[in-house]
Amino acid sequence: MSTVIEVRDLTKRYKDVMALDGVSLALEGGTIYGLLGQNGAGKTTLMSLLTAQSFPSSGEIAVFGEAPYENARVLSRICFVRESQKYPNDATPRHAFGAARLFFENWDQALADRLIDDFRLPTTQAIRKLSRGQLSAVGVIIGLASRAEITFFDEPYLGLDATARQTFYDRLIEDYGNHPRTIVLSSHLIDEVANLIERIILIDRGRILLDKATDEIRDLHVTLTGDREAVEAFIAGREVIHTQALGRVLSATVIAQPDAAERAELTRKGIDIAPVSLQQMIVRTTQHAALREGAQQ
């Protein structure tokens, strides 16, 4: 796969706040990324820079090998859908879709019509009078029907209820299978999107904590629960990201995978070996990084 976005030592400072701190990464074509992190971690800032809606304080950005700023060749191939998207006061969904159809050369009107029906969206009502869920649907429809080569979703689907969000996920996977492109999903609903994303970029306090394939990350972590001494003996010398003790029982989440012999020995000692959900892994990794940074200060 070819690299569609490359970032080197990117920083963004707002007065005394360092929103991005030395970020370097590469995004490949034909991949669904999960851009994950807490509120204020730097997700929206990063996407705003990559889509030329903001300027970096320092560092380099190349999209399709070119700087994206005031570059129509690049920007016409990118779609950025955000929760706080603004529209003119008298604009309707029909106006928004008409403008998108003119801007995005791969726009699929048949897909847009199908999604309008899926979300039961009134297309002639003023956008400012739509419910939050209906406003989210407008963004989701533009993001999918644009079929832009790179599409960023900055949590525009949070206004959708669970059924509508599942419809979005289903349509995204279906259309991505037929028309592969680079999709970046920023989300707090980690377990909901876990089966969609192929690669995870975890950002915290403006720094990249993880940039790995989802399957690789799942294979990195395990939670052991059982007799404290037996668990402590296994985790000694390994990187532990979370522990919780109750009497003689210790539960530890560790960056390690026991081999066959170790699993047999742990089982013999009555220690439960459990996989770690993606959400728990993200939460624990973020907490662990914060504790480690605090200890170094």
C-alpha positions as CSV (number, residue, x, y, z in Angstrom):
1,M,0.0,0.0,0.0
2,S,1.2,3.5,-0.8
3,T,1.6,6.2,1.9
4,V,-1.1,8.9,1.5
5,I,-0.2,11.1,4.5
6,E,3.2,11.6,6.0
7,V,3.8,13.8,9.1
8,R,7.2,14.6,10.6
9,D,7.8,16.2,14.0
10,L,4.5,18.1,13.9
11,T,3.7,20.6,16.7
12,K,0.9,22.9,17.4
13,R,0.9,25.4,20.2
14,Y,-2.1,27.5,21.4
15,K,-0.5,30.2,23.6
16,D,0.7,28.2,26.6
17,V,-0.9,24.9,25.6
18,M,1.1,22.4,23.5
19,A,-1.8,20.6,21.6
20,L,0.6,18.5,19.5
21,D,4.1,17.6,20.6
22,G,6.5,16.2,18.0
23,V,4.0,13.9,16.2
24,S,5.4,11.8,13.4
25,L,3.3,9.2,11.5
26,A,2.4,7.8,8.1
27,L,-1.1,6.8,6.9
28,E,-1.5,4.2,4.2
29,G,-4.1,4.0,1.4
30,G,-6.9,1.5,1.7
31,T,-6.9,1.4,5.5
32,I,-9.4,2.2,8.2
33,Y,-7.7,3.9,11.1
34,G,-9.0,4.5,14.6
35,L,-7.7,7.8,16.0
36,L,-8.3,7.3,19.7
37,G,-7.7,9.3,22.9
38,Q,-9.3,11.3,25.7
39,N,-11.0,14.7,25.2
40,G,-8.2,17.2,24.7
41,A,-5.7,14.6,23.6
42,G,-5.1,16.3,20.3
43,K,-7.3,14.3,17.9
44,T,-9.2,17.2,16.4
45,T,-6.1,19.4,16.2
46,L,-4.3,16.7,14.3
47,M,-7.2,16.2,11.8
48,S,-7.5,20.0,11.4
49,L,-3.9,20.2,10.4
50,L,-4.0,17.3,8.0
51,T,-7.0,18.8,6.3
52,A,-5.4,22.3,6.1
53,Q,-8.0,23.9,8.3
54,S,-5.2,25.1,10.7
55,F,-1.5,25.8,10.4
56,P,1.2,23.9,12.4
57,S,3.6,25.7,14.7
58,S,6.4,23.6,13.3
59,G,6.9,20.3,11.4
60,E,6.0,18.9,8.0
61,I,2.8,17.5,6.5
62,A,2.6,15.8,3.1
63,V,-0.7,14.6,1.7
64,F,-0.4,12.7,-1.6
65,G,3.2,13.9,-1.5
66,E,2.3,17.6,-1.4
67,A,1.7,20.3,1.2
68,P,-2.1,20.5,1.6
69,Y,-2.4,24.3,2.3
70,E,-4.3,26.2,-0.4
71,N,-3.8,23.1,-2.6
72,A,-6.9,22.3,-4.6
73,R,-5.4,19.2,-6.1
74,V,-5.0,17.8,-2.5
75,L,-8.1,19.2,-0.8
76,S,-10.5,18.0,-3.5
77,R,-9.5,14.4,-2.5
78,I,-10.1,14.8,1.2
79,C,-13.4,14.9,3.2
80,F,-13.4,16.1,6.8
81,V,-16.7,15.5,8.7
82,R,-16.8,16.9,12.2
83,E,-19.5,17.0,14.9
84,S,-19.4,20.8,15.1
85,Q,-19.8,21.4,11.3
86,K,-21.4,24.8,10.6
87,Y,-23.9,25.5,7.7
88,P,-25.5,28.7,6.5
89,N,-28.7,29.6,8.5
90,D,-31.0,28.9,5.5
91,A,-29.2,25.7,4.3
92,T,-31.1,22.5,4.1
93,P,-29.6,18.9,3.8
94,R,-30.5,19.1,0.1
95,H,-28.3,22.2,-0.3
96,A,-25.5,20.5,1.6
97,F,-25.6,17.4,-0.5
98,G,-25.8,19.5,-3.7
99,A,-22.7,21.4,-2.8
100,A,-20.9,18.1,-1.9
101,R,-21.9,16.6,-5.2
102,L,-20.2,19.5,-7.0
103,F,-17.0,19.4,-4.9
104,F,-16.3,15.6,-4.7
105,E,-15.7,14.0,-8.0
106,N,-16.4,10.5,-6.7
107,W,-19.8,11.5,-5.2
108,D,-22.4,8.7,-5.4
109,Q,-25.9,10.1,-5.4
110,A,-27.5,6.6,-5.3
111,L,-25.6,5.9,-2.0
112,A,-26.6,9.3,-0.7
113,D,-30.3,8.6,-1.4
114,R,-30.0,5.2,0.2
115,L,-28.5,6.8,3.4
116,I,-31.1,9.5,3.4
117,D,-33.7,6.8,3.5
118,D,-31.8,4.7,6.1
119,F,-31.6,7.7,8.5
120,R,-35.1,9.0,7.6
121,L,-33.6,12.4,7.1
122,P,-35.9,15.3,6.0
123,T,-34.0,17.0,3.2
124,T,-36.0,20.2,2.8
125,Q,-36.0,21.3,6.5
126,A,-33.5,23.9,7.6
127,I,-30.4,22.3,9.0
128,R,-30.5,24.6,12.0
129,K,-33.9,23.1,12.9
130,L,-32.7,19.5,12.7
131,S,-32.3,17.4,15.8
132,R,-28.7,16.5,16.9
133,G,-29.2,13.0,15.5
134,Q,-30.4,14.4,12.1
135,L,-27.5,16.8,12.0
136,S,-25.1,13.9,12.6
137,A,-26.8,12.0,9.7
138,V,-26.1,14.9,7.4
139,G,-22.3,14.6,8.1
140,V,-22.3,10.9,7.9
141,I,-24.0,10.9,4.5
142,I,-21.6,13.4,3.1
143,G,-18.6,11.5,4.5
144,L,-19.7,8.2,3.0
145,A,-21.3,9.3,-0.3
146,S,-18.3,11.6,-1.1
147,R,-16.1,8.5,-1.5
148,A,-13.1,10.8,-1.0
149,E,-9.7,9.1,-1.1
150,I,-9.1,10.2,2.5
151,T,-12.1,10.7,4.8
152,F,-11.9,11.9,8.4
153,F,-14.8,11.4,10.7
154,D,-14.4,13.5,13.9
155,E,-17.1,11.8,15.9
156,P,-20.0,13.3,13.9
157,Y,-22.0,10.1,14.6
158,L,-22.2,10.7,18.4
159,G,-25.6,12.3,18.0
160,L,-27.0,9.1,16.5
161,D,-28.8,6.6,18.6
162,A,-27.4,3.0,18.9
163,T,-29.5,1.7,16.0
164,A,-28.5,4.6,13.7
165,R,-24.8,4.2,14.7
166,Q,-24.9,0.5,13.7
167,T,-26.4,1.5,10.4
168,F,-23.5,3.9,9.9
169,Y,-21.0,1.1,10.7
170,D,-22.7,-1.4,8.4
171,R,-22.8,1.0,5.5
172,L,-19.2,2.1,6.0
173,I,-17.9,-1.4,6.0
174,E,-20.1,-2.4,3.0
175,D,-19.0,0.6,0.9
176,Y,-15.4,0.4,2.0
177,G,-15.3,-3.2,0.8
178,N,-16.5,-2.1,-2.6
179,H,-14.6,1.1,-2.8
180,P,-11.4,1.0,-0.6
181,R,-10.0,4.3,0.6
182,T,-8.3,5.7,3.7
183,I,-10.8,6.3,6.5
184,V,-9.9,7.9,9.9
185,L,-12.5,7.4,12.7
186,S,-12.1,9.5,15.8
187,S,-14.2,8.0,18.5
188,H,-14.8,7.6,22.2
189,L,-17.0,4.5,21.5
190,I,-14.0,2.3,21.3
191,D,-15.6,-1.1,21.7
192,E,-18.3,-0.2,19.1
193,V,-15.7,0.6,16.4
194,A,-13.2,-2.1,17.5
195,N,-14.3,-4.5,14.7
196,L,-14.1,-1.7,12.1
197,I,-10.6,-0.3,12.5
198,E,-7.6,-2.0,11.0
199,R,-4.9,0.2,12.7
200,I,-5.0,2.2,15.9
201,I,-3.3,5.6,16.5
202,L,-3.6,6.4,20.2
203,I,-2.8,10.0,21.1
204,D,-2.5,11.5,24.6
205,R,-1.4,15.0,25.6
206,G,-0.4,15.7,22.0
207,R,1.9,12.7,21.7
208,I,1.5,9.4,19.9
209,L,1.4,6.5,22.4
210,L,0.5,3.7,19.9
211,D,0.6,3.3,16.2
212,K,0.0,-0.4,15.4
213,A,-2.3,-2.8,13.7
214,T,-5.4,-3.6,15.7
215,D,-4.7,-7.4,15.7
216,E,-1.1,-6.8,16.9
217,I,-2.3,-4.6,19.8
218,R,-4.8,-7.3,20.8
219,D,-2.0,-9.9,20.9
220,L,0.2,-7.6,23.0
221,H,-1.9,-7.6,26.2
222,V,-3.3,-10.1,28.6
223,T,-4.9,-10.0,32.1
224,L,-3.9,-12.5,34.7
225,T,-6.0,-13.1,37.8
226,G,-5.2,-15.4,40.7
227,D,-2.9,-16.0,43.6
228,R,-0.8,-12.8,44.2
229,E,2.6,-14.5,44.5
230,A,2.1,-16.6,41.4
231,V,0.9,-13.6,39.3
232,E,3.8,-11.4,40.7
233,A,6.3,-14.1,39.7
234,F,5.1,-14.1,36.1
235,I,4.9,-10.3,35.7
236,A,8.3,-9.6,37.3
237,G,10.4,-7.8,34.7
238,R,7.5,-7.2,32.3
239,E,5.7,-4.0,31.6
240,V,2.6,-3.9,33.7
241,I,0.0,-1.3,32.8
242,H,-2.6,-2.0,35.5
243,T,-2.9,-4.0,38.8
244,Q,-5.8,-4.5,41.2
245,A,-5.5,-6.5,44.4
246,L,-8.2,-7.9,46.6
247,G,-6.8,-9.9,49.6
248,R,-4.6,-12.7,48.2
249,V,-6.0,-12.3,44.7
250,L,-4.1,-10.0,42.2
251,S,-5.3,-9.0,38.8
252,A,-2.6,-7.6,36.5
253,T,-2.8,-6.4,32.9
254,V,0.6,-6.8,31.3
255,I,2.2,-6.2,27.9
256,A,3.1,-9.9,27.3
257,Q,1.6,-13.1,25.9
258,P,2.4,-16.3,27.8
259,D,3.8,-19.1,25.6
260,A,2.3,-22.6,25.7
261,A,4.5,-23.7,28.5
262,E,3.8,-20.6,30.6
263,R,0.1,-20.9,30.0
264,A,0.1,-24.5,31.1
265,E,2.0,-23.5,34.3
266,L,-0.3,-20.6,35.0
267,T,-3.3,-22.7,34.5
268,R,-1.9,-25.4,36.9
269,K,-1.5,-22.6,39.5
270,G,-5.2,-21.6,39.1
271,I,-4.5,-18.3,37.3
272,D,-7.1,-17.1,34.9
273,I,-5.7,-15.8,31.6
274,A,-8.1,-13.4,29.9
275,P,-7.8,-11.2,26.7
276,V,-8.1,-7.5,27.2
277,S,-10.9,-5.6,25.4
278,L,-9.7,-2.9,23.1
279,Q,-11.4,-0.2,25.2
280,Q,-9.7,-1.5,28.4
281,M,-6.4,-1.7,26.7
282,I,-6.7,2.0,25.5
283,V,-7.8,3.2,28.9
284,R,-5.1,1.3,30.8
285,T,-2.3,2.3,28.4
286,T,-3.3,6.0,28.7
287,Q,-3.5,5.8,32.5
288,H,-0.1,4.0,32.6
289,A,1.5,6.6,30.4
290,A,0.2,9.4,32.7
291,L,1.5,7.7,35.8
292,R,4.9,7.1,34.1
293,E,5.1,10.7,33.0
294,G,4.2,11.9,36.5
295,A,6.9,9.8,38.1
296,Q,9.5,11.2,35.7
297,Q,8.7,14.8,36.6
